[in-house]
Amino acid sequence: MFKMDKFMKRLLFVVTSLVLIAILLVNCTENQRNKVKQPKSVMNMTKKIFGEVDGKTVFQYTLTNKNGMTVKVLNYGGIVTHILVPDKNGELTDVALGYDSLSSYLEATPYFGALVGRYGNRIAGGKFELDGVTYNLALNNGPNHLHGGIKGFDKVVWEADDFLEADRTGIVLTYESRDMEEGYPGNLAVKVTYTLTGNNELLIDYEAQTDKATIVNLTHHSYFNLKGHGNGDILDQQMEIFADQFVPVDKDLIPTGELLPVQNTAMDFTAPHRIGERIGRVDGGYDHCWVLRDYDGKQRLAARVTEPESGRIMEVLTDQPGLQFYSGNFLDGSNIGKGGVAYQKHYGFCLESEHFPDSPNKPQFPSVVLKPGEKYQTQTIYQFKVAGKS
């Protein structure tokens, strides 16, 4: 009887051990399955309080991908404060002009990193007619209206939601622009989504709907310097714009109404040229809209900028008819940016996807009218690469 008990104990021990091993194997297999089904995110998103405007909290959202590319965005004005991208050696540098504090953005600023609306660029005399009614807008650029007026979309606190996924992260900004705000008709519901992808792309998606016929032309106003925001001017960087025509302007930068060929002019960037190569032939420097090829409302490559020393390349893709290239002509050292850098003339360039300036007063230009029941929807992509790498 004693021998039988000892045998049974050994048998029970063996069986129990086998059961435990089986359970462990099942758990390991299940864990492996879970890893396949739910991969760990390579993206990251954090936020911190950046200040307060009009009694509302302003947050700075930091978006980071697997390559270390980092984009920082405020819910005040949809302002992009930082864009850190790698060079040919993998070293990260901030290529966006901006400020260290909210107070600097609240003072006079040349729209560093801003989300611009309701109407990006200029409207002659601050007037336009729609459905037989003349609307008067603020005159905040000499005799003209610029970038949405005195308190445009760049100067309001937006509602913000963030998202974090396996291959992308970002924020969704929403704002209700009231009827006759800055002189524009209609209650306009606006949504703008900033997305950082794992492919070093910054996607900006714009949406808007109105309850009354109005005009809409949203854009983004980052100043870029692919050498780094504090590393001198942008005149040696190579610019390429995929456009065969441009929009000529008068002394106040209002379109004449013509569309002229770029061929044999300083506006010809159909092949890469240094930004500073022919800038002296342009009165005041570049601050013009190019008529992009193949406008059909679909996404296509609009521009490419290359910085030879770092190897950084930035490409701009858009579904819009125009691209405003501004070479930082009005920077004069009075704007003290991040790290105490005084931003001098030509320290940054802007590439703003848009409809043409003064389109509401130029019926021959593509329409910027948005009516009830319609949806304004457009996307622009800023993609960063390194020369010699796909």
Disulfide bonds with the S-S distance in Angstrom:
none
